């Protein structure tokens, strides 16, 4: 028995599909140079979280309307199931975006990533068979990024002290040569 969908339900499914396409585009764009700015990242994260908040508000509105109209219990359950499914898709989009940004930073710095088959750090998403880091995995990658930055800073500071020592020796030799030349 097919259930007729209302225009609001079709619009909600269309919005979920649009979110999935938009999240895929953001994932692709997250590895480009153009989209690697703080403003873009913050705006995108804000937009994803705003979509999730609006989804919650829409659900409450539709649920109250369904109860007010004394819809059958099955219809209310279907509405709740649709909301849970759309909410999970929105949450996966947010988690994937956060994970992709950290993974991109880690790859830039050559930081060690957790093993992709370790379920304590990764969550396998149903969409496109790709995974994203959970909270524990993101914290681990942040720590490793911090270690990589510290290591890079230490390497640079060694070179800077070495180069400044050579510049000091050259400056001293030039000063001695200038003094000797001035005396003769």
VEXTORTI-161954 format. One record per residue (C-alpha): x, y, z; residue number from 1. Coordinates in nm, 4 decimals, always signed. Layout:
N
{px->X; py->Y; pz->Z; nr->NUM}
...
***
This chain:
184
{px->+0.0000; py->+0.0000; pz->+0.0000; nr->1}
{px->+0.1632; py->+0.3234; pz->-0.1138; nr->2}
{px->+0.1437; py->+0.6259; pz->+0.1114; nr->3}
{px->+0.0743; py->+0.9504; pz->-0.0703; nr->4}
{px->+0.3361; py->+1.2085; pz->+0.0101; nr->5}
{px->+0.2398; py->+1.5655; pz->+0.0782; nr->6}
{px->+0.4204; py->+1.8626; pz->-0.0778; nr->7}
{px->+0.5883; py->+1.9316; pz->+0.2572; nr->8}
{px->+0.7261; py->+1.5771; pz->+0.2681; nr->9}
{px->+0.8536; py->+1.5999; pz->-0.0893; nr->10}
{px->+1.0172; py->+1.9345; pz->-0.0083; nr->11}
{px->+1.1833; py->+1.7825; pz->+0.2994; nr->12}
{px->+1.3185; py->+1.4870; pz->+0.0982; nr->13}
{px->+1.4400; py->+1.7301; pz->-0.1669; nr->14}
{px->+1.6129; py->+1.9348; pz->+0.1042; nr->15}
{px->+1.7839; py->+1.6195; pz->+0.2382; nr->16}
{px->+1.9019; py->+1.5304; pz->-0.1119; nr->17}
{px->+2.0258; py->+1.8867; pz->-0.1601; nr->18}
{px->+2.2138; py->+1.8624; pz->+0.1716; nr->19}
{px->+2.3811; py->+1.5384; pz->+0.0613; nr->20}
{px->+2.4900; py->+1.6943; pz->-0.2689; nr->21}
{px->+2.6067; py->+2.0087; pz->-0.0929; nr->22}
{px->+2.8076; py->+1.8069; pz->+0.1606; nr->23}
{px->+2.9711; py->+1.6118; pz->-0.1239; nr->24}
{px->+3.0611; py->+1.9380; pz->-0.2971; nr->25}
{px->+3.2068; py->+2.0731; pz->+0.0284; nr->26}
{px->+3.4133; py->+1.7590; pz->+0.0720; nr->27}
{px->+3.5538; py->+1.8029; pz->-0.2785; nr->28}
{px->+3.6099; py->+2.1731; pz->-0.2213; nr->29}
{px->+3.7769; py->+2.1186; pz->+0.1159; nr->30}
{px->+4.0912; py->+1.9963; pz->-0.0594; nr->31}
{px->+4.1249; py->+2.2923; pz->-0.2946; nr->32}
{px->+4.3359; py->+2.5987; pz->-0.2289; nr->33}
{px->+4.0492; py->+2.8426; pz->-0.2889; nr->34}
{px->+3.8304; py->+2.6961; pz->-0.0136; nr->35}
{px->+4.1062; py->+2.6692; pz->+0.2446; nr->36}
{px->+4.0317; py->+2.9904; pz->+0.4314; nr->37}
{px->+3.9112; py->+3.0364; pz->+0.7864; nr->38}
{px->+3.6124; py->+3.2410; pz->+0.6723; nr->39}
{px->+3.4993; py->+2.9728; pz->+0.4278; nr->40}
{px->+3.5376; py->+2.6976; pz->+0.6868; nr->41}
{px->+3.3571; py->+2.8855; pz->+0.9617; nr->42}
{px->+3.0757; py->+2.9914; pz->+0.7283; nr->43}
{px->+3.0327; py->+2.6385; pz->+0.5982; nr->44}
{px->+3.0262; py->+2.4887; pz->+0.9458; nr->45}
{px->+2.7780; py->+2.7538; pz->+1.0563; nr->46}
{px->+2.5611; py->+2.6774; pz->+0.7531; nr->47}
{px->+2.5616; py->+2.3031; pz->+0.8237; nr->48}
{px->+2.4760; py->+2.3559; pz->+1.1903; nr->49}
{px->+2.2059; py->+2.6075; pz->+1.0981; nr->50}
{px->+2.0520; py->+2.3495; pz->+0.8632; nr->51}
{px->+2.0450; py->+2.0986; pz->+1.1503; nr->52}
{px->+1.8790; py->+2.3507; pz->+1.3825; nr->53}
{px->+1.6187; py->+2.4370; pz->+1.1199; nr->54}
{px->+1.5524; py->+2.0690; pz->+1.0672; nr->55}
{px->+1.4806; py->+2.0294; pz->+1.4397; nr->56}
{px->+1.2426; py->+2.3266; pz->+1.4351; nr->57}
{px->+1.0625; py->+2.1968; pz->+1.1252; nr->58}
{px->+1.0188; py->+1.8588; pz->+1.2876; nr->59}
{px->+0.8675; py->+2.0091; pz->+1.6007; nr->60}
{px->+0.6311; py->+2.2159; pz->+1.3860; nr->61}
{px->+0.5246; py->+1.9183; pz->+1.1704; nr->62}
{px->+0.4862; py->+1.6938; pz->+1.4759; nr->63}
{px->+0.2674; py->+1.9487; pz->+1.6552; nr->64}
{px->+0.0565; py->+1.9898; pz->+1.3414; nr->65}
{px->+0.0168; py->+1.6137; pz->+1.3027; nr->66}
{px->-0.0911; py->+1.5760; pz->+1.6656; nr->67}
{px->-0.3278; py->+1.8702; pz->+1.6362; nr->68}
{px->-0.4899; py->+1.7134; pz->+1.3283; nr->69}
{px->-0.5139; py->+1.3797; pz->+1.5137; nr->70}
{px->-0.3086; py->+1.1975; pz->+1.2533; nr->71}
{px->-0.2840; py->+0.8197; pz->+1.2953; nr->72}
{px->-0.0048; py->+0.6841; pz->+1.5145; nr->73}
{px->+0.1641; py->+0.5257; pz->+1.2100; nr->74}
{px->+0.1845; py->+0.8634; pz->+1.0364; nr->75}
{px->+0.3453; py->+1.0204; pz->+1.3440; nr->76}
{px->+0.5933; py->+0.7320; pz->+1.3643; nr->77}
{px->+0.6785; py->+0.7737; pz->+0.9955; nr->78}
{px->+0.7318; py->+1.1459; pz->+1.0530; nr->79}
{px->+0.9629; py->+1.0668; pz->+1.3453; nr->80}
{px->+1.1520; py->+0.8095; pz->+1.1377; nr->81}
{px->+1.1954; py->+1.0586; pz->+0.8522; nr->82}
{px->+1.3227; py->+1.3179; pz->+1.0997; nr->83}
{px->+1.5707; py->+1.0748; pz->+1.2541; nr->84}
{px->+1.6990; py->+0.9797; pz->+0.9092; nr->85}
{px->+1.7332; py->+1.3430; pz->+0.7959; nr->86}
{px->+1.8955; py->+1.4377; pz->+1.1265; nr->87}
{px->+2.1503; py->+1.1589; pz->+1.0947; nr->88}
{px->+2.2355; py->+1.2731; pz->+0.7415; nr->89}
{px->+2.2850; py->+1.6289; pz->+0.8673; nr->90}
{px->+2.5000; py->+1.5062; pz->+1.1570; nr->91}
{px->+2.7109; py->+1.2956; pz->+0.9202; nr->92}
{px->+2.7594; py->+1.6005; pz->+0.6963; nr->93}
{px->+2.8822; py->+1.8064; pz->+0.9944; nr->94}
{px->+3.1087; py->+1.5297; pz->+1.1255; nr->95}
{px->+3.2489; py->+1.4614; pz->+0.7774; nr->96}
{px->+3.3247; py->+1.8284; pz->+0.7223; nr->97}
{px->+3.5085; py->+1.8595; pz->+1.0547; nr->98}
{px->+3.6958; py->+1.5354; pz->+0.9897; nr->99}
{px->+3.7956; py->+1.6310; pz->+0.6352; nr->100}
{px->+3.9379; py->+1.9652; pz->+0.7463; nr->101}
{px->+4.1521; py->+1.7988; pz->+1.0137; nr->102}
{px->+4.2665; py->+1.5245; pz->+0.7768; nr->103}
{px->+4.3640; py->+1.7860; pz->+0.5188; nr->104}
{px->+4.5732; py->+1.9744; pz->+0.7792; nr->105}
{px->+4.7332; py->+1.6509; pz->+0.8963; nr->106}
{px->+4.8279; py->+1.5536; pz->+0.5410; nr->107}
{px->+4.9786; py->+1.8980; pz->+0.4804; nr->108}
{px->+5.1962; py->+1.8613; pz->+0.7903; nr->109}
{px->+5.2722; py->+1.4927; pz->+0.7268; nr->110}
{px->+5.1241; py->+1.3963; pz->+1.0627; nr->111}
{px->+5.0507; py->+1.0313; pz->+1.1280; nr->112}
{px->+4.6848; py->+0.9382; pz->+1.0828; nr->113}
{px->+4.5020; py->+0.6633; pz->+1.2726; nr->114}
{px->+4.4608; py->+0.3347; pz->+1.0883; nr->115}
{px->+4.1545; py->+0.3437; pz->+0.8647; nr->116}
{px->+4.0295; py->+0.0076; pz->+0.9920; nr->117}
{px->+4.0403; py->+0.1114; pz->+1.3600; nr->118}
{px->+3.6782; py->+0.1527; pz->+1.4682; nr->119}
{px->+3.7740; py->+0.3408; pz->+1.7859; nr->120}
{px->+3.8693; py->+0.6433; pz->+1.5734; nr->121}
{px->+3.6650; py->+0.6042; pz->+1.2529; nr->122}
{px->+3.2948; py->+0.5820; pz->+1.1756; nr->123}
{px->+3.2040; py->+0.4270; pz->+0.8434; nr->124}
{px->+2.9333; py->+0.6300; pz->+0.6700; nr->125}
{px->+2.6870; py->+0.4629; pz->+0.4391; nr->126}
{px->+2.7206; py->+0.7406; pz->+0.1853; nr->127}
{px->+2.9867; py->+0.6711; pz->-0.0766; nr->128}
{px->+3.1474; py->+0.4094; pz->+0.1526; nr->129}
{px->+3.3749; py->+0.6630; pz->+0.3150; nr->130}
{px->+3.4435; py->+0.7153; pz->+0.6785; nr->131}
{px->+3.4951; py->+1.0118; pz->+0.9026; nr->132}
{px->+3.6730; py->+1.0592; pz->+1.2331; nr->133}
{px->+3.4677; py->+1.0443; pz->+1.5489; nr->134}
{px->+3.5393; py->+1.2758; pz->+1.8441; nr->135}
{px->+3.8174; py->+1.0521; pz->+1.9782; nr->136}
{px->+3.9780; py->+1.0326; pz->+1.6349; nr->137}
{px->+3.9589; py->+1.4086; pz->+1.5840; nr->138}
{px->+4.1220; py->+1.4675; pz->+1.9238; nr->139}
{px->+4.4006; py->+1.2231; pz->+1.8347; nr->140}
{px->+4.4597; py->+1.3895; pz->+1.4972; nr->141}
{px->+4.4625; py->+1.7349; pz->+1.6628; nr->142}
{px->+4.7295; py->+1.6120; pz->+1.9049; nr->143}
{px->+4.9345; py->+1.4710; pz->+1.6193; nr->144}
{px->+4.8980; py->+1.7952; pz->+1.4229; nr->145}
{px->+5.0218; py->+1.9837; pz->+1.7286; nr->146}
{px->+5.3197; py->+1.7481; pz->+1.7565; nr->147}
{px->+5.3976; py->+1.7923; pz->+1.3863; nr->148}
{px->+5.3835; py->+2.1718; pz->+1.4172; nr->149}
{px->+5.6118; py->+2.1601; pz->+1.7211; nr->150}
{px->+5.8525; py->+1.9328; pz->+1.5340; nr->151}
{px->+5.8536; py->+2.1672; pz->+1.2330; nr->152}
{px->+5.9106; py->+2.4666; pz->+1.4599; nr->153}
{px->+6.2034; py->+2.2924; pz->+1.6306; nr->154}
{px->+6.3557; py->+2.2073; pz->+1.2926; nr->155}
{px->+6.3198; py->+2.5663; pz->+1.1735; nr->156}
{px->+6.4581; py->+2.7114; pz->+1.4954; nr->157}
{px->+6.7698; py->+2.4925; pz->+1.4654; nr->158}
{px->+6.8306; py->+2.6221; pz->+1.1151; nr->159}
{px->+6.7643; py->+2.9801; pz->+1.2214; nr->160}
{px->+7.0200; py->+2.9579; pz->+1.5032; nr->161}
{px->+7.2706; py->+2.7967; pz->+1.2650; nr->162}
{px->+7.2194; py->+3.0637; pz->+0.9970; nr->163}
{px->+7.2309; py->+3.3486; pz->+1.2500; nr->164}
{px->+7.5604; py->+3.2084; pz->+1.3860; nr->165}
{px->+7.7108; py->+3.2027; pz->+1.0361; nr->166}
{px->+7.5855; py->+3.5573; pz->+0.9692; nr->167}
{px->+7.7439; py->+3.6679; pz->+1.2983; nr->168}
{px->+8.0789; py->+3.5083; pz->+1.2047; nr->169}
{px->+8.0700; py->+3.6692; pz->+0.8600; nr->170}
{px->+7.9833; py->+4.0055; pz->+1.0158; nr->171}
{px->+8.2723; py->+3.9684; pz->+1.2621; nr->172}
{px->+8.5151; py->+3.8817; pz->+0.9797; nr->173}
{px->+8.3986; py->+4.1805; pz->+0.7779; nr->174}
{px->+8.4460; py->+4.4025; pz->+1.0834; nr->175}
{px->+8.7983; py->+4.2666; pz->+1.1391; nr->176}
{px->+8.8870; py->+4.3099; pz->+0.7711; nr->177}
{px->+8.7514; py->+4.6662; pz->+0.7750; nr->178}
{px->+8.9550; py->+4.7438; pz->+1.0881; nr->179}
{px->+9.2731; py->+4.5971; pz->+0.9376; nr->180}
{px->+9.2171; py->+4.7849; pz->+0.6145; nr->181}
{px->+9.1564; py->+5.1098; pz->+0.8003; nr->182}
{px->+9.4818; py->+5.0751; pz->+0.9973; nr->183}
{px->+9.6930; py->+5.0116; pz->+0.6885; nr->184}
***
